[in-house]
């Protein structure tokens, strides 16, 4: 189990399926996580098995330390061993947006990935309409590396997908200066 000031990042439990369904079935969350069609999370043993057996480099449920309330999840996936690169994922229930939790989680995961997992870089992609997430990533030190122009159809219009990354040496330089 890993902890930040206010949050706990822990392993997946079988009892998390209901919370994950709530998260994935919220259209405000769903539309920001995938370029695919918005579909509800399938129920039943297969969904539970997939949740428990995630093969990501890091896959953690996020809960509040004080009340143990489910907040969301974070992960490092698509790990490239040769390049020491992984993609960052994050999803929070909307009732936890705007409380600084995303910044706390991303900052912790980036620090943990560089210090404890010896990653060289962390990559992510974010939709241009997710302005709050972009601010969080830039605040942590992620740099825009590229744009897939009009690559995602959402809410009746095409929008860009922004690719961002942070390198270990950038993170170290920021840690040294603060």
Secondary structure, DSSP 8 states (H G I E B T S, - for coil): -EE-SSEEEE---GGGHHHHHHHHT-HHHHHHH-SS-------SHHHHHHHHT--SSEEEEEEETTT--EEEEEEEEEEETTTTEEEEEEEE-GGGTTSSHHHHHHHHHHHHHHHTS--SEEEEEEETT-HHHHHHHHHHT-EEEEEEEEEEEETTEEEEEEEEEEEHHHHHHHHHH-
